Amino acid sequence: MSAPPGELMAAAPTRPDTPCVAVCSTTFDEVCRGCGRTVVEVAHWVSMSELQKELVWQRILSQGYPRRNK
């Protein structure tokens, strides 16, 4: 069971405006190899609510994204 939306947003750390790392590649599937978002999430990012964005952030971070050069 996930946290209620209010708790989810209150617990969210300060994040960049977007998970984009300027390594855009969806050549092999529907998921960007740089940021971990789906093609639909990338296309609709600017119109997504803060809660929707936070849910995406949580998913991609748990999957090891965004992949930044170190």
GITAGI-V197999 format. One record per pair of residues at least 24 apart in sequence whose ideal C-beta (glycine too) atoms are under 10 Angstrom apart, sorted by sequence separation. I is the first residue (numbers start at 0). J is the second residue. D is the distance in Angstrom with one decimal. If there is no record, write none. Layout:
i = (I,I)
j = (J,J)
d = (D,D)
This chain:
i = (17,35,19,34,35,18,35,17,35,16,17,31,35,36,16,30,35,36,34,35,33,34,35,30,32,33,34,31,33,34,18,30,31,32,33,17,31,16,18,11,14,18,11,14,17,8,8,11,12,15,18,7,8,11,14,18,7,10,22,4,12,20,22,4,5,8,11,20,22,4,7,11,14,18,19,20,21,22,7,10,18,20,17,18,20,4,18,4,7,15,1,2,1)
j = (41,59,44,59,60,44,61,44,62,44,45,59,63,64,45,59,64,65,64,65,64,65,66,62,64,65,66,64,66,67,52,64,65,66,67,52,66,52,55,49,52,56,50,53,56,48,49,52,53,56,59,49,50,53,56,60,50,53,65,48,56,64,66,49,50,53,56,65,67,50,53,57,60,64,65,66,67,68,54,57,65,67,65,66,68,53,67,54,57,65,54,57,57)
d = (8.9,3.6,8.3,6.6,8.3,8.6,9.5,6.1,5.7,9.0,8.8,9.3,7.6,8.0,9.5,9.2,2.8,8.7,5.8,6.1,7.8,4.4,7.7,9.0,8.8,6.3,7.7,8.3,5.9,9.6,8.9,8.8,8.8,7.2,8.6,8.6,9.5,9.2,7.5,8.3,8.3,6.6,9.3,8.2,9.8,9.9,6.5,9.2,10.0,9.5,5.9,9.8,6.3,5.1,5.9,8.5,6.8,9.1,8.5,9.6,9.2,8.6,6.9,9.6,9.4,6.2,7.4,4.8,8.6,5.3,6.0,8.3,9.2,6.8,7.4,6.5,9.8,8.3,7.6,9.8,4.5,5.3,9.1,9.9,8.0,8.8,9.8,9.3,8.0,8.9,8.5,9.9,8.9)
